[in-house]
Amino acid sequence: MLGLKTKITQDITPERYPLEMEKPKNIVDFFAHMLSKREYLIPLVAAQYQFPNHYYGLTSAALLEDLFVDAAINFKNQEYLDLQMERPERTTDKNLTTDAKGEKGWDYKYEGQNYSHKVGAKIQSIALLWDATFILPADQTYSYPSPIVMVLSNYKNKNANLLLGSKKIQLTSISNYRNKAIEAGQSIIVARRVSGHNWQLLEVIEIGNDIKNVTQVLNLEDAWKMMTKFWSRDISANEIEIFITKKSKYLQEIKSFSEELTKVEIDFVALPGVYLFPKESLQKVRVVKNNRAILLPTEKVLEFTKSAFDANNFTYLPNWYSCYATNRSVDLYLVQRAEYDRLNSAARN
């Protein structure tokens, strides 16, 4: 449940696209195209907030993985009919059902290459093999059979510095102010990621009085109108983020950089988004083992994340919408019930 008000739901309907789009260069480019569309980005961001709040940890992760893959396959079917992307499903001899058992080491195939899909709210150890009986060699290394696509849903670290020349202003994503008061002297910044850690400041909202909730100065309807304005200028949905600064004496400097659209730097350690870890980087990699799985340790995940970012094996996934998403995700029963009702409707019978 996205929580959009009725009178603005018309803005989230799919845009009209050309009949043919240039084929993506690789899987990261494919996901970049997908997340540039608001009708894919917004539901995924909402789920990244909702699923962990409603489902047990491993269940939440599994559902987020399936949702992302379902979104990708829908996008592929809508935009790139000749592109191959599929799950490791098998059809029975009678061709009646599919048995989605999956395969050890991969979750879907893109253009003939198998990929493993991982999700996480933060940079932490990744399970490479759920098998406590597996015996590691003496050097404690493991070779993974496929590349890994990792979707990180939050920033590392929570706060970063907005660098305006020699001046530093601390800020954080608006998603961290979902249930948090804002004080006079802080400001809301709408920014466009240009490349790497470089941004343009599109809009600045000064906080003049203490307020209990960010929606008192920027509610969903106003945020959506603002986003629609920028989207209409051909700015992709996954280029724009909303930040909130700490109290700062540099408000006029922030406004000046915004008016001039001068590039600035925001120094988060890692951005939320899709990261690709190539297969070659996962060969004979040092791992750790617990009583359930073989794990790629946190420090190695961070190293691979930074390498992916620097090598442009990354696409951004801004999470501003998680500030406005409803607490509860879609009711799975009602989704199944809708299919039942459709198949057994009086009109059909």
matplotlib code that plots the C-alpha trace (Angstrom):
import matplotlib.pyplot as plt

x = [0.0, 1.8, -0.3, -0.8, -3.9, -6.6, -6.4, -2.8, -2.8, -3.2, 0.5, 1.9, 0.4, 3.0, 4.4, 4.1, 7.4, 8.8, 8.0, 11.7, 14.3, 18.0, 19.1, 20.8, 24.6, 24.6, 22.5, 23.3, 22.2, 19.0, 18.2, 19.2, 16.5, 14.0, 14.5, 14.4, 10.7, 8.7, 6.1, 9.0, 11.0, 8.2, 6.7, 10.1, 11.2, 7.9, 8.4, 12.0, 10.4, 7.2, 8.4, 11.0, 8.4, 5.8, 7.6, 10.3, 13.9, 14.5, 11.0, 11.2, 14.5, 13.1, 10.0, 12.0, 14.2, 11.1, 9.5, 12.6, 12.8, 9.1, 9.5, 12.5, 10.7, 7.6, 9.9, 11.7, 8.3, 7.1, 10.3, 12.6, 10.8, 13.9, 16.0, 16.3, 15.6, 14.2, 14.0, 15.4, 11.9, 11.1, 8.0, 6.5, 6.2, 2.5, 3.3, 0.8, 2.7, 6.1, 8.3, 10.4, 13.0, 15.8, 19.4, 22.3, 24.3, 21.9, 18.4, 17.8, 19.4, 20.0, 21.2, 22.6, 24.5, 23.3, 23.1, 22.6, 20.4, 21.0, 19.2, 20.1, 19.1, 22.8, 26.2, 26.7, 27.9, 26.2, 25.4, 27.1, 26.0, 23.3, 25.1, 26.5, 28.1, 30.3, 34.0, 36.2, 39.7, 42.7, 43.0, 39.3, 38.4, 35.3, 34.6, 31.1, 29.6, 28.0, 28.1, 26.1, 23.6, 23.2, 20.4, 21.2, 18.2, 19.8, 22.8, 26.1, 26.6, 23.3, 24.8, 27.0, 28.6, 27.4, 30.6, 30.3, 33.8, 35.5, 32.2, 30.6, 26.9, 25.8, 22.7, 20.7, 18.0, 14.4, 13.6, 15.3, 12.8, 9.7, 8.9, 11.3, 10.8, 12.6, 14.0, 14.2, 17.4, 17.4, 16.5, 15.1, 17.1, 15.9, 19.0, 19.8, 22.6, 24.8, 27.5, 29.6, 29.3, 28.4, 25.0, 23.0, 20.8, 17.4, 15.3, 15.9, 13.1, 14.1, 12.6, 11.6, 9.9, 10.2, 7.8, 6.8, 6.8, 8.3, 4.8, 3.9, 6.3, 6.5, 3.5, 3.2, 1.0, 3.5, 6.4, 4.7, 3.9, 7.5, 8.8, 6.4, 7.8, 11.3, 10.3, 8.6, 12.0, 13.3, 15.0, 14.8, 13.0, 16.1, 18.2, 16.4, 16.6, 15.4, 17.7, 17.4, 20.3, 21.3, 21.1, 23.5, 24.7, 25.3, 21.7, 22.4, 25.3, 23.1, 20.5, 23.2, 24.5, 20.9, 20.1, 23.2, 22.9, 26.6, 27.8, 28.4, 29.7, 27.8, 30.2, 28.2, 30.3, 27.8, 24.5, 21.4, 21.2, 22.0, 25.6, 27.2, 29.9, 31.6, 32.2, 35.9, 36.0, 34.3, 36.8, 38.9, 37.6, 38.2, 35.0, 33.7, 31.4, 28.8, 26.4, 24.1, 26.1, 29.3, 29.4, 31.2, 32.3, 31.1, 34.5, 34.7, 31.1, 32.1, 35.2, 33.2, 30.5, 33.1, 34.7, 31.4, 30.6, 34.0, 33.7, 30.2, 28.7, 26.1, 22.8, 21.2, 18.0, 16.9, 14.7, 12.8, 9.5, 10.0, 9.3, 5.7, 4.9, 2.2, 3.3, 1.7, 2.6, 0.0, -2.1, -1.0, -4.3, -6.2, -3.9, -4.7, -8.4, -8.6, -7.3, -9.9, -12.7, -11.6, -11.6, -15.0, -16.8, -20.3, -19.1, -16.7, -19.2]
y = [0.0, 3.1, 5.6, 8.0, 10.3, 9.7, 13.0, 12.5, 8.8, 9.6, 10.9, 7.4, 5.7, 4.4, 6.9, 6.4, 5.1, 4.7, 1.4, 0.5, 1.4, 1.0, -2.3, -2.0, -2.3, -4.7, -5.7, -2.5, -0.4, -2.4, -1.8, 1.9, 2.2, 0.4, 2.6, 5.7, 5.1, 6.2, 3.4, 1.0, 3.1, 4.2, 0.7, -0.8, 2.0, 1.6, -2.1, -1.6, 0.3, -1.8, -5.4, -5.3, -3.7, -6.4, -9.7, -11.7, -10.9, -13.7, -13.7, -9.9, -10.4, -13.2, -11.2, -8.1, -10.3, -11.7, -8.3, -6.9, -9.7, -9.6, -5.9, -6.5, -9.2, -6.9, -4.1, -6.4, -7.6, -4.0, -2.5, -5.1, -8.1, -9.5, -9.4, -12.6, -12.5, -15.5, -17.3, -20.9, -22.4, -25.8, -27.0, -30.4, -33.1, -32.4, -28.6, -27.8, -26.1, -24.6, -25.6, -22.6, -24.5, -22.1, -23.1, -23.0, -19.9, -18.0, -16.4, -15.3, -15.4, -12.2, -12.6, -16.0, -15.1, -16.4, -13.8, -14.1, -11.4, -10.1, -7.4, -5.5, -2.5, -1.9, -3.1, -6.3, -9.9, -11.8, -15.5, -17.2, -20.7, -21.9, -25.1, -25.6, -28.9, -27.4, -27.8, -24.8, -25.4, -24.6, -21.0, -20.3, -19.2, -19.9, -19.4, -18.2, -19.6, -16.4, -12.6, -11.0, -8.2, -6.5, -4.0, -1.7, 0.2, 2.8, 5.1, 4.4, 6.3, 7.8, 11.3, 13.0, 16.3, 18.7, 20.3, 23.9, 24.8, 24.9, 24.8, 21.7, 21.2, 17.9, 16.3, 13.1, 11.5, 12.7, 9.0, 9.4, 12.1, 10.0, 10.3, 12.9, 16.6, 19.3, 22.5, 26.0, 26.6, 23.3, 23.1, 20.7, 20.2, 18.6, 17.5, 15.8, 13.3, 14.1, 11.5, 9.8, 12.0, 15.1, 16.8, 19.8, 21.5, 22.0, 23.5, 24.6, 25.0, 26.9, 25.7, 28.8, 27.3, 24.0, 21.4, 18.0, 16.3, 16.9, 16.7, 20.0, 21.7, 19.1, 16.7, 13.9, 15.9, 18.8, 16.5, 14.7, 18.0, 19.0, 15.7, 15.9, 19.3, 17.9, 14.7, 16.9, 18.4, 14.9, 14.4, 10.6, 9.4, 7.8, 11.0, 13.0, 12.8, 14.9, 15.6, 17.5, 19.4, 20.0, 23.6, 25.7, 29.3, 28.7, 28.8, 31.7, 29.8, 26.7, 28.9, 30.5, 27.1, 26.1, 29.2, 28.7, 24.9, 24.7, 21.1, 20.2, 17.1, 15.0, 12.5, 9.4, 6.3, 4.4, 5.2, 3.1, 1.4, -1.6, -2.9, -5.5, -7.7, -9.4, -13.2, -12.8, -10.8, -13.6, -16.3, -17.7, -14.9, -15.2, -16.0, -16.8, -19.6, -19.8, -22.6, -21.8, -20.5, -19.5, -15.7, -12.9, -10.7, -7.1, -5.5, -7.4, -6.4, -2.8, -3.2, -4.7, -2.0, 0.8, -1.0, -1.4, 2.3, 3.4, 1.1, 2.4, -1.1, 0.8, 2.5, 4.8, 4.1, 7.2, 6.4, 9.7, 8.0, 5.8, 8.9, 8.8, 5.1, 3.5, 1.2, -1.9, -3.4, -4.9, -7.6, -10.8, -12.5, -9.7, -10.0, -13.7, -13.1, -10.5, -13.2, -15.7, -13.1, -12.3, -15.9, -16.6, -13.3, -13.4, -11.5, -14.3, -17.0]
z = [0.0, -1.2, 0.7, -2.1, -1.8, -4.3, -6.1, -7.1, -7.9, -11.6, -11.6, -10.9, -14.0, -16.4, -18.9, -22.6, -23.9, -27.4, -29.1, -29.2, -26.6, -27.0, -25.5, -22.1, -22.1, -19.2, -16.2, -14.2, -17.1, -17.3, -13.6, -14.0, -16.8, -14.6, -11.5, -13.6, -14.0, -11.0, -11.3, -10.5, -8.1, -5.7, -5.0, -4.4, -2.0, -0.2, 0.2, 1.5, 4.4, 4.9, 4.6, 7.4, 9.6, 9.0, 8.2, 10.0, 8.9, 6.5, 5.2, 4.6, 2.7, 0.5, -0.3, -1.2, -3.5, -5.2, -5.5, -7.2, -9.6, -10.4, -11.1, -13.3, -15.3, -15.7, -16.9, -19.3, -20.8, -21.1, -22.6, -23.9, -25.4, -27.1, -23.9, -21.9, -18.2, -16.3, -13.1, -12.7, -13.0, -14.5, -16.3, -15.5, -18.1, -18.5, -18.8, -16.2, -13.4, -12.7, -9.8, -8.8, -6.8, -7.6, -8.0, -5.6, -6.3, -8.6, -8.6, -12.2, -15.6, -17.6, -21.2, -20.5, -17.3, -14.0, -11.1, -7.4, -5.8, -2.3, -0.3, 2.8, 4.9, 5.7, 4.7, 6.5, 6.0, 3.1, 3.1, 0.2, 1.0, 3.5, 4.4, 7.8, 6.8, 4.1, 5.0, 4.1, 2.9, 5.1, 3.7, 4.7, 1.1, -1.0, -4.7, -5.6, -8.9, -10.2, -10.0, -7.1, -7.5, -4.1, -3.4, -0.5, 0.8, 3.1, 3.3, 5.0, 7.2, 8.4, 8.2, 5.6, 4.9, 2.3, 1.1, -0.1, -0.8, 2.6, 4.4, 5.7, 6.6, 8.1, 6.5, 6.4, 4.2, 4.9, 5.5, 8.9, 9.9, 9.5, 13.2, 14.3, 15.1, 13.1, 14.7, 13.5, 11.6, 9.8, 6.2, 3.6, 0.5, -2.8, -4.7, -8.0, -8.1, -11.2, -10.9, -8.2, -5.0, -7.1, -6.8, -7.8, -5.2, -6.8, -4.0, -0.4, 2.2, 5.3, 8.6, 10.5, 13.5, 15.5, 14.1, 15.3, 11.9, 8.5, 6.9, 8.4, 6.0, 3.2, 3.1, 0.5, -1.8, -1.9, -2.3, -5.2, -7.0, -6.6, -7.9, -10.8, -11.7, -11.9, -13.7, -16.3, -17.0, -18.0, -14.7, -13.9, -10.8, -9.4, -9.7, -7.0, -3.2, -0.3, 2.6, 5.9, 7.2, 10.8, 12.1, 10.1, 9.8, 6.1, 4.9, 2.5, 1.0, 0.5, -1.3, -3.5, -4.6, -5.3, -7.4, -9.5, -9.8, -8.9, -8.4, -4.7, -3.0, -0.4, 1.2, 2.2, 2.5, 0.4, -1.3, -1.5, -4.8, -6.9, -6.8, -9.0, -7.6, -10.6, -10.5, -10.7, -7.5, -5.7, -6.5, -3.6, -1.4, 2.3, 4.2, 7.7, 8.8, 11.5, 12.5, 9.5, 6.5, 4.8, 4.9, 3.0, 5.9, 6.3, 5.6, 2.3, 1.4, 2.0, -0.1, -3.0, -2.6, -3.0, -5.9, -7.7, -7.1, -8.5, -11.5, -12.3, -11.5, -9.5, -10.0, -7.4, -5.5, -3.6, -0.6, 0.1, -0.4, 2.6, 4.7, 3.4, 2.8, 4.8, 7.7, 6.3, 3.0, 0.6, 2.1, 0.4, 1.0, -0.7, -3.8, -4.1, -3.3, -6.2, -8.6, -7.2, -7.6, -11.1, -12.2, -10.5, -11.3, -12.7, -15.8, -16.6, -15.9]

ax = plt.figure().add_subplot(projection="3d")
ax.plot(x, y, z, "-o")
ax.set_aspect("equal")
plt.show()
